Every structure is written in C-alpha cells, then in structure tokens.
C-alpha cells in the first residue's frame, strides 16, 4: 500500500471513530435529557427560593387543580386526603391528584364560607381508620357546622356517623369556624364561629363562637368546665371567639393554640384554656368594617382573656402548625400561621407562651394560604385557596 493510501485509510478510520464517538455522546446526552424530563414531570418542582432570618426556604409545588382546598390530612408520607369546599374529599397519591373522589361523605351544603372544611385523622387511625370531617349542613333554610366520622376503606368512608351538630343553625354563610384538633389524651376540640352574629359568642346556651371539647365518639367529657352549670351547653370548653380557623395542640407544652379572625384588624392568637371567656365582641383590637368605629367596650376587661398577640391590620389567618421536626432545627417550637389577606406564612417565636418575634415568609409568592400542617415525614405543607389551589412543601 502506498503512503498516500495509508494516509487516506487512517483519515477515514479517524473520521469513522470520531463520528461514532459523537453519535454515542449525542445519544447519551439525549437519553439523560429524556429521563430527566420524565423524572421532572413526576417529581416536585422548586418554584420559590427565599432566604429567611433563620434558613433558606425552598418551596416545592406538589399538586395543583384543587377547587378551593381547605384542609389536608396525611394517611402516609405519600398518601394524603384533601377537602374541597364544594363538598368533595380528594385523595393525592405520590403528588398526583386522583381522578375519583372519596365516596360516603355526610350531607354537605356549601354556603358562602361554608362547605366541606376540616379533615383530621383519629390519633389511632392506623388501627381504627376513623376520619373526621367538619362541614356546613342545612336544615330548612338555615345552616350550621357539623362533625361526622367514617372509616376509610379503600376509596370510601363507611359507617358514617354525625357526632356533633352546632346549635342553633342560622341563615347566612359566614363564620363557620370548623378547625379540629386532638390532644394527647384523645379529646377532640372543634372551633365554631359566631356565624356573623356578634352577641351569640357570649351566649353560652348556644354553641356559636365557642370551642367544643368531646370524646372521640361525640360523648361529653365529665370534666368539661361547664358540665354542671345551669343554662350553659356542656360541650363548651371556651367561648367569646369570633371565627377560629387555626388550631393545633402542642404535645411538648400540653397547650392548645388557636387563632381567629378579627373584624377590621384584631386577628388574635390565643392559648385556649378551660372555661375562659376570650371577649368577643365585648373586647377586641379590631373595629367596624368601613367606618372604623369602636366595637364593644374596648380592648381589655377583667375576667376576659387577652390574646398572646394580635394583628392590626388583619392578616386573615387560616391554618396553624407547630414545628417539632428535626428538619427545621432553627424553628423548633415555633408556630406557623397561614394568611389569606397578605398571602404569607407568619413564623412566631414564643418564650414561656409569650411572643418574642414574628417573621413573615413568602408574602405574595403562592397566593392565599388556607392551611398549613407538619406532615409525618417532618416537612411543612401548605394549601392555597383558589379555584386552582395547590399543595406545596417547604424545604
């Protein structure tokens, strides 16, 4: 073979090897890109990254397409129940909204702020499968908050039973309250709004504007504070509340925390104590809508509990969580408050049940925060309230 022929052969060999190498690299990169795209479609998407005073906060979008979601409960790390205010209970598995809703719900009538609201699991859910729902129910032309429970079997609630009905039912669609929480002894607490009628929150022959305490099956505990008091409903644990939409029990300090909507200003955070009067509408840090005129007798009165803190202007709080997860070491013992009006999460640092610092996170980033919970995996989850509401996770 001539020298020129050997050169041509060598050049061709180099060309073919180079072409094969390029093709291999192209196919490899394309394959990685394809699998990355597929994985990205099925995995959380980090949509917000913000630096707080304590740590960097990453927000992951997990699921969307929920119609005004109100509450979330965790069957496991990857299997969740979410209520939609129109009366639908949805299941989200591996961050995918399931097409078929849960069946077997009680008779729910959405009205104004009412509908299907809170969902919580029995503390011993793994063994008894009880799921608790709060919702607005209708009788004639009047509406009121009720609580029912059923056993979750696959995609159905069975053995449904109503364990509490707020009395009286009234017309209108405001202030149903409806947050629920279990304490470490298995008692169930239910928050009830004043239903838009201020004076009822001080009328203890009515449930409205009160926090209720029951056994898990609806029986009235014998040590409730008003069990033997004349003209007082024995289910009442505390009263003088306007509209509680956030409630959580702190197992470390044995404290029941609740926040409530004020009128124009005057949203409150309270420690809920047995038999106490929280003042609405006799005392409040808020004012009448529109006019800004005074409500009641002022901000303080003997025998009525002062809030731990209040917000003026109002943030419209909804949802409440306490952080005890090692995933957030700098936030241990902090309360996290969702807010509808300013679309934020308020982080509250407490010392001996006194507020020492508040930080506002994610303002205007996600929308109206309706619920906030710490999941069994230790992460914090948020629900946004809209016709295309979503589930988000804080990392």
SEVOKE-755673 format. One record per residue (C-alpha): x, y, z. Coordinates in nm, 3 decimals. Layout:
<atoms>
+---------+---------+---------+
|    east |   north |      up |
+---------+---------+---------+
|       X |       Y |       Z |
...
+---------+---------+---------+
</atoms>
This chain:
<atoms>
+---------+---------+---------+
|    east |   north |      up |
+---------+---------+---------+
|   0.000 |   0.000 |   0.000 |
|   0.131 |   0.340 |  -0.096 |
|   0.198 |   0.608 |   0.158 |
|  -0.097 |   0.816 |   0.027 |
|  -0.331 |   0.516 |   0.052 |
|  -0.227 |   0.455 |   0.412 |
|  -0.295 |   0.821 |   0.492 |
|  -0.642 |   0.806 |   0.334 |
|  -0.723 |   0.486 |   0.527 |
|  -0.602 |   0.637 |   0.852 |
|  -0.802 |   0.954 |   0.792 |
|  -1.115 |   0.752 |   0.719 |
|  -1.065 |   0.547 |   1.034 |
|  -1.025 |   0.861 |   1.243 |
|  -1.334 |   1.009 |   1.081 |
|  -1.544 |   0.699 |   1.145 |
|  -1.424 |   0.671 |   1.506 |
|  -1.493 |   1.041 |   1.563 |
|  -1.837 |   1.009 |   1.412 |
|  -1.918 |   0.708 |   1.629 |
|  -1.792 |   0.888 |   1.939 |
|  -2.003 |   1.195 |   1.856 |
|  -2.307 |   0.978 |   1.793 |
|  -2.252 |   0.795 |   2.124 |
|  -2.223 |   1.121 |   2.314 |
|  -2.531 |   1.263 |   2.141 |
|  -2.743 |   0.956 |   2.220 |
|  -2.618 |   0.953 |   2.582 |
|  -2.697 |   1.321 |   2.635 |
|  -3.036 |   1.288 |   2.467 |
|  -3.120 |   0.984 |   2.682 |
|  -3.021 |   1.168 |   3.002 |
|  -3.229 |   1.467 |   2.895 |
|  -3.527 |   1.245 |   2.816 |
|  -3.518 |   1.067 |   3.153 |
|  -3.463 |   1.399 |   3.330 |
|  -3.772 |   1.537 |   3.159 |
|  -3.974 |   1.232 |   3.256 |
|  -3.849 |   1.247 |   3.615 |
|  -3.917 |   1.620 |   3.629 |
|  -4.276 |   1.567 |   3.519 |
|  -4.331 |   1.324 |   3.807 |
|  -4.132 |   1.496 |   4.080 |
|  -4.174 |   1.818 |   4.282 |
|  -4.083 |   2.145 |   4.119 |
|  -3.897 |   2.404 |   4.324 |
|  -4.078 |   2.727 |   4.239 |
|  -3.961 |   2.966 |   4.512 |
|  -3.629 |   3.006 |   4.689 |
|  -3.608 |   3.270 |   4.959 |
|  -3.369 |   3.345 |   5.244 |
|  -3.537 |   3.384 |   5.580 |
|  -3.378 |   3.511 |   5.900 |
|  -3.301 |   3.153 |   6.003 |
|  -3.253 |   2.947 |   5.684 |
|  -3.303 |   2.928 |   5.308 |
|  -3.663 |   2.834 |   5.229 |
|  -3.735 |   2.627 |   4.918 |
|  -4.097 |   2.585 |   4.810 |
|  -4.187 |   2.280 |   4.602 |
|  -4.510 |   2.254 |   4.407 |
|  -4.651 |   1.905 |   4.460 |
|  -5.002 |   1.909 |   4.315 |
|  -5.248 |   2.159 |   4.168 |
|  -5.600 |   2.153 |   4.026 |
|  -5.782 |   2.153 |   4.361 |
|  -6.104 |   2.354 |   4.386 |
|  -6.069 |   2.580 |   4.690 |
|  -5.896 |   2.323 |   4.913 |
|  -5.948 |   2.380 |   5.284 |
|  -5.758 |   2.114 |   5.476 |
|  -5.510 |   1.828 |   5.436 |
|  -5.458 |   1.508 |   5.638 |
|  -5.177 |   1.256 |   5.590 |
|  -5.256 |   0.886 |   5.560 |
|  -4.884 |   0.829 |   5.498 |
|  -4.583 |   1.020 |   5.365 |
|  -4.718 |   0.984 |   5.009 |
|  -5.095 |   0.936 |   5.052 |
|  -5.300 |   1.239 |   5.153 |
|  -5.665 |   1.347 |   5.194 |
|  -5.764 |   1.699 |   5.089 |
|  -6.102 |   1.865 |   5.136 |
|  -6.252 |   2.092 |   4.870 |
|  -6.501 |   2.348 |   4.991 |
|  -6.765 |   2.249 |   4.737 |
|  -6.809 |   1.921 |   4.926 |
|  -6.553 |   1.689 |   4.766 |
|  -6.292 |   1.484 |   4.952 |
|  -5.992 |   1.415 |   4.727 |
|  -5.701 |   1.177 |   4.751 |
|  -5.347 |   1.269 |   4.645 |
|  -5.105 |   0.979 |   4.599 |
|  -4.738 |   1.037 |   4.513 |
|  -4.823 |   1.404 |   4.448 |
|  -5.086 |   1.306 |   4.189 |
|  -5.446 |   1.420 |   4.235 |
|  -5.663 |   1.112 |   4.193 |
|  -5.949 |   1.140 |   3.948 |
|  -6.216 |   0.972 |   4.161 |
|  -6.311 |   1.145 |   4.490 |
|  -6.374 |   0.964 |   4.818 |
|  -6.736 |   0.848 |   4.849 |
|  -6.962 |   0.801 |   5.151 |
|  -6.949 |   1.160 |   5.283 |
|  -7.226 |   1.310 |   5.500 |
|  -7.486 |   1.551 |   5.363 |
|  -7.287 |   1.870 |   5.296 |
|  -7.430 |   2.204 |   5.181 |
|  -7.181 |   2.465 |   5.062 |
|  -7.294 |   2.814 |   5.157 |
|  -7.072 |   3.123 |   5.144 |
|  -6.767 |   3.042 |   5.358 |
|  -6.917 |   2.703 |   5.441 |
|  -6.890 |   2.365 |   5.274 |
|  -6.657 |   2.072 |   5.338 |
|  -6.395 |   2.222 |   5.567 |
|  -6.155 |   2.043 |   5.802 |
|  -6.032 |   1.683 |   5.792 |
|  -5.835 |   1.513 |   6.069 |
|  -5.745 |   1.153 |   6.147 |
|  -5.809 |   0.975 |   6.474 |
|  -5.488 |   0.953 |   6.682 |
|  -5.511 |   0.573 |   6.648 |
|  -5.602 |   0.585 |   6.277 |
|  -5.363 |   0.304 |   6.183 |
|  -5.578 |   0.066 |   6.387 |
|  -5.932 |   0.208 |   6.362 |
|  -5.932 |   0.400 |   6.028 |
|  -6.155 |   0.682 |   6.162 |
|  -6.156 |   1.002 |   5.953 |
|  -6.325 |   1.316 |   6.094 |
|  -6.485 |   1.584 |   5.877 |
|  -6.628 |   1.924 |   5.967 |
|  -6.871 |   2.085 |   5.726 |
|  -7.175 |   2.307 |   5.688 |
|  -7.511 |   2.131 |   5.694 |
|  -7.857 |   2.260 |   5.610 |
|  -8.194 |   2.233 |   5.780 |
|  -8.480 |   2.419 |   5.616 |
|  -8.315 |   2.749 |   5.513 |
|  -8.062 |   2.751 |   5.796 |
|  -7.703 |   2.633 |   5.810 |
|  -7.465 |   2.520 |   6.081 |
|  -7.138 |   2.340 |   6.147 |
|  -7.146 |   1.965 |   6.199 |
|  -6.880 |   1.699 |   6.254 |
|  -6.903 |   1.342 |   6.130 |
|  -6.666 |   1.048 |   6.121 |
|  -6.636 |   0.743 |   5.898 |
|  -6.398 |   0.452 |   5.849 |
|  -6.181 |   0.482 |   5.540 |
|  -6.194 |   0.159 |   5.340 |
|  -6.008 |   0.189 |   5.009 |
|  -6.179 |   0.492 |   4.848 |
|  -6.492 |   0.504 |   5.063 |
|  -6.594 |   0.628 |   5.408 |
|  -6.806 |   0.362 |   5.575 |
|  -7.007 |   0.355 |   5.900 |
|  -7.055 |   0.731 |   5.872 |
|  -7.196 |   0.890 |   6.188 |
|  -7.261 |   1.252 |   6.285 |
|  -7.108 |   1.311 |   6.629 |
|  -7.178 |   1.683 |   6.674 |
|  -7.423 |   1.947 |   6.547 |
|  -7.375 |   2.312 |   6.637 |
|  -7.690 |   2.474 |   6.770 |
|  -7.866 |   2.678 |   6.652 |
|  -7.847 |   2.669 |   6.276 |
|  -7.889 |   3.018 |   6.131 |
|  -7.928 |   3.186 |   5.794 |
|  -7.627 |   3.325 |   5.611 |
|  -7.291 |   3.189 |   5.506 |
|  -7.031 |   3.345 |   5.738 |
|  -6.804 |   3.228 |   6.020 |
|  -6.841 |   2.851 |   6.041 |
|  -6.507 |   2.810 |   6.223 |
|  -6.454 |   2.437 |   6.177 |
|  -6.094 |   2.360 |   6.271 |
|  -6.046 |   2.039 |   6.470 |
|  -5.761 |   1.909 |   6.684 |
|  -5.696 |   1.610 |   6.911 |
|  -5.496 |   1.648 |   7.231 |
|  -5.263 |   1.390 |   7.387 |
|  -5.549 |   1.236 |   7.587 |
|  -5.765 |   1.174 |   7.283 |
|  -6.014 |   1.458 |   7.335 |
|  -6.144 |   1.625 |   7.021 |
|  -6.167 |   2.006 |   7.002 |
|  -6.392 |   2.178 |   6.744 |
|  -6.391 |   2.550 |   6.672 |
|  -6.715 |   2.731 |   6.589 |
|  -6.757 |   3.083 |   6.454 |
|  -7.021 |   3.329 |   6.567 |
|  -7.196 |   3.287 |   6.228 |
|  -7.188 |   3.663 |   6.176 |
|  -7.393 |   3.741 |   6.486 |
|  -7.164 |   3.909 |   6.740 |
|  -7.375 |   3.868 |   7.051 |
|  -7.405 |   3.489 |   7.021 |
|  -7.036 |   3.444 |   7.115 |
|  -7.129 |   3.548 |   7.472 |
|  -7.447 |   3.340 |   7.490 |
|  -7.348 |   3.009 |   7.644 |
|  -7.683 |   2.847 |   7.577 |
|  -7.565 |   2.842 |   7.214 |
|  -7.260 |   2.675 |   7.062 |
|  -7.174 |   2.965 |   6.832 |
|  -6.845 |   3.146 |   6.896 |
|  -6.717 |   2.862 |   7.114 |
|  -6.457 |   2.587 |   7.113 |
|  -6.612 |   2.248 |   7.183 |
|  -6.448 |   1.953 |   7.363 |
|  -6.570 |   1.596 |   7.312 |
|  -6.466 |   1.236 |   7.337 |
|  -6.369 |   1.085 |   7.002 |
|  -6.720 |   0.938 |   6.962 |
|  -6.904 |   1.261 |   7.046 |
|  -6.971 |   1.195 |   7.413 |
|  -6.931 |   1.490 |   7.650 |
|  -6.634 |   1.460 |   7.890 |
|  -6.731 |   1.462 |   8.256 |
|  -6.458 |   1.715 |   8.338 |
|  -6.566 |   1.977 |   8.084 |
|  -6.568 |   2.317 |   8.256 |
|  -6.943 |   2.381 |   8.226 |
|  -7.069 |   2.026 |   8.271 |
|  -7.299 |   2.110 |   8.564 |
|  -7.359 |   2.482 |   8.507 |
|  -7.718 |   2.590 |   8.451 |
|  -7.809 |   2.737 |   8.111 |
|  -7.466 |   2.656 |   7.964 |
|  -7.419 |   2.390 |   7.699 |
|  -7.188 |   2.123 |   7.845 |
|  -6.990 |   2.073 |   7.523 |
|  -6.841 |   2.425 |   7.553 |
|  -6.475 |   2.439 |   7.652 |
|  -6.412 |   2.813 |   7.590 |
|  -6.620 |   3.095 |   7.443 |
|  -6.609 |   3.456 |   7.325 |
|  -6.444 |   3.365 |   6.992 |
|  -6.524 |   3.531 |   6.660 |
|  -6.413 |   3.278 |   6.397 |
|  -6.133 |   3.031 |   6.472 |
|  -5.976 |   2.889 |   6.156 |
|  -5.647 |   2.765 |   6.301 |
|  -5.597 |   2.527 |   6.592 |
|  -5.315 |   2.294 |   6.698 |
|  -5.219 |   2.106 |   7.014 |
|  -4.856 |   2.134 |   7.130 |
|  -4.764 |   1.797 |   7.278 |
|  -4.446 |   1.932 |   7.436 |
|  -4.610 |   2.204 |   7.643 |
|  -4.962 |   2.050 |   7.656 |
|  -5.101 |   2.372 |   7.509 |
|  -5.397 |   2.414 |   7.274 |
|  -5.330 |   2.709 |   7.043 |
|  -5.590 |   2.881 |   6.828 |
|  -5.609 |   3.193 |   6.617 |
|  -5.918 |   3.373 |   6.499 |
|  -6.029 |   3.631 |   6.250 |
|  -6.097 |   3.975 |   6.391 |
|  -6.315 |   4.229 |   6.213 |
|  -6.121 |   4.522 |   6.062 |
|  -5.795 |   4.440 |   6.242 |
|  -5.780 |   4.247 |   6.565 |
|  -5.695 |   3.894 |   6.446 |
|  -5.584 |   3.704 |   6.758 |
|  -5.357 |   3.421 |   6.870 |
|  -5.476 |   3.260 |   7.193 |
|  -5.387 |   2.989 |   7.439 |
|  -5.714 |   2.804 |   7.481 |
|  -5.787 |   2.738 |   7.848 |
|  -6.081 |   2.556 |   8.000 |
|  -6.380 |   2.773 |   8.089 |
|  -6.229 |   3.102 |   7.975 |
|  -6.402 |   3.392 |   7.801 |
|  -6.198 |   3.538 |   7.511 |
|  -6.404 |   3.852 |   7.497 |
|  -6.562 |   3.882 |   7.153 |
|  -6.745 |   4.116 |   7.093 |
|  -6.714 |   4.294 |   7.428 |
|  -6.340 |   4.341 |   7.388 |
|  -6.143 |   4.340 |   7.061 |
|  -5.845 |   4.508 |   6.897 |
|  -6.047 |   4.540 |   6.578 |
|  -6.303 |   4.792 |   6.455 |
|  -6.619 |   4.800 |   6.248 |
|  -6.573 |   4.748 |   5.875 |
|  -6.590 |   5.060 |   5.664 |
|  -6.641 |   5.313 |   5.942 |
|  -6.354 |   5.203 |   6.167 |
|  -6.573 |   5.276 |   6.467 |
|  -6.530 |   5.108 |   6.805 |
|  -6.672 |   4.765 |   6.883 |
|  -6.778 |   4.678 |   7.237 |
|  -6.616 |   4.829 |   7.545 |
|  -6.251 |   4.849 |   7.440 |
|  -5.954 |   4.612 |   7.433 |
|  -5.946 |   4.486 |   7.792 |
|  -6.190 |   4.382 |   8.061 |
|  -6.149 |   4.194 |   8.385 |
|  -6.241 |   3.828 |   8.353 |
|  -6.171 |   3.819 |   7.979 |
|  -5.853 |   3.669 |   7.834 |
|  -5.601 |   3.884 |   7.648 |
|  -5.456 |   3.739 |   7.327 |
|  -5.093 |   3.628 |   7.318 |
|  -5.066 |   3.856 |   7.015 |
|  -5.292 |   4.029 |   6.766 |
|  -5.260 |   4.157 |   6.411 |
|  -5.367 |   4.504 |   6.304 |
|  -5.408 |   4.535 |   6.013 |
|  -5.563 |   4.193 |   5.979 |
|  -5.373 |   3.916 |   5.802 |
|  -5.686 |   3.691 |   5.786 |
|  -5.521 |   3.385 |   5.946 |
|  -5.613 |   3.033 |   5.839 |
|  -5.430 |   2.714 |   5.930 |
|  -5.187 |   2.669 |   6.219 |
|  -4.893 |   2.433 |   6.273 |
|  -4.632 |   2.384 |   6.541 |
|  -4.281 |   2.283 |   6.439 |
|  -4.119 |   1.996 |   6.627 |
|  -3.946 |   1.829 |   6.333 |
|  -3.566 |   1.791 |   6.316 |
|  -3.589 |   1.902 |   5.953 |
|  -3.625 |   2.261 |   6.081 |
|  -3.384 |   2.282 |   6.376 |
|  -3.391 |   2.663 |   6.391 |
|  -3.771 |   2.667 |   6.403 |
|  -3.823 |   2.427 |   6.695 |
|  -4.134 |   2.517 |   6.895 |
|  -4.232 |   2.792 |   6.652 |
|  -4.590 |   2.838 |   6.538 |
|  -4.654 |   2.879 |   6.165 |
|  -4.966 |   3.073 |   6.067 |
|  -5.113 |   3.077 |   5.717 |
|  -5.265 |   3.405 |   5.599 |
|  -5.527 |   3.472 |   5.335 |
|  -5.517 |   3.851 |   5.311 |
|  -5.143 |   3.912 |   5.274 |
|  -5.080 |   3.566 |   5.126 |
|  -4.799 |   3.477 |   5.364 |
|  -4.673 |   3.246 |   5.636 |
|  -4.608 |   3.409 |   5.973 |
|  -4.339 |   3.237 |   6.182 |
|  -4.391 |   3.307 |   6.552 |
|  -4.117 |   3.253 |   6.809 |
|  -4.252 |   3.200 |   7.160 |
|  -4.087 |   3.201 |   7.501 |
|  -4.292 |   3.090 |   7.801 |
|  -4.613 |   3.136 |   7.598 |
|  -4.512 |   3.492 |   7.508 |
|  -4.445 |   3.609 |   7.154 |
|  -4.086 |   3.730 |   7.121 |
|  -4.052 |   3.759 |   6.744 |
|  -4.250 |   3.732 |   6.420 |
|  -4.109 |   3.677 |   6.072 |
|  -4.322 |   3.694 |   5.756 |
|  -4.234 |   3.450 |   5.480 |
|  -4.336 |   3.407 |   5.115 |
|  -4.562 |   3.713 |   5.107 |
|  -4.748 |   3.719 |   4.776 |
|  -4.547 |   3.427 |   4.636 |
|  -4.807 |   3.148 |   4.632 |
|  -5.149 |   3.303 |   4.689 |
|  -5.394 |   3.275 |   4.978 |
|  -5.263 |   3.025 |   5.235 |
|  -5.563 |   2.829 |   5.363 |
|  -5.396 |   2.550 |   5.562 |
|  -5.051 |   2.470 |   5.698 |
|  -4.952 |   2.137 |   5.851 |
|  -4.646 |   1.940 |   5.955 |
|  -4.658 |   1.603 |   5.781 |
|  -4.549 |   1.265 |   5.920 |
|  -4.227 |   1.298 |   5.717 |
|  -4.144 |   1.611 |   5.919 |
|  -4.189 |   1.856 |   5.631 |
|  -4.422 |   2.157 |   5.638 |
|  -4.706 |   2.154 |   5.382 |
|  -4.922 |   2.442 |   5.259 |
|  -5.259 |   2.460 |   5.083 |
|  -5.353 |   2.757 |   4.866 |
|  -5.715 |   2.866 |   4.841 |
|  -5.824 |   2.926 |   4.483 |
|  -6.020 |   2.762 |   4.202 |
|  -5.687 |   2.602 |   4.106 |
|  -5.549 |   2.551 |   4.452 |
|  -5.230 |   2.360 |   4.519 |
|  -5.024 |   2.167 |   4.771 |
|  -4.673 |   2.294 |   4.845 |
|  -4.387 |   2.175 |   5.063 |
|  -4.129 |   2.385 |   5.247 |
|  -3.771 |   2.256 |   5.247 |
+---------+---------+---------+
</atoms>
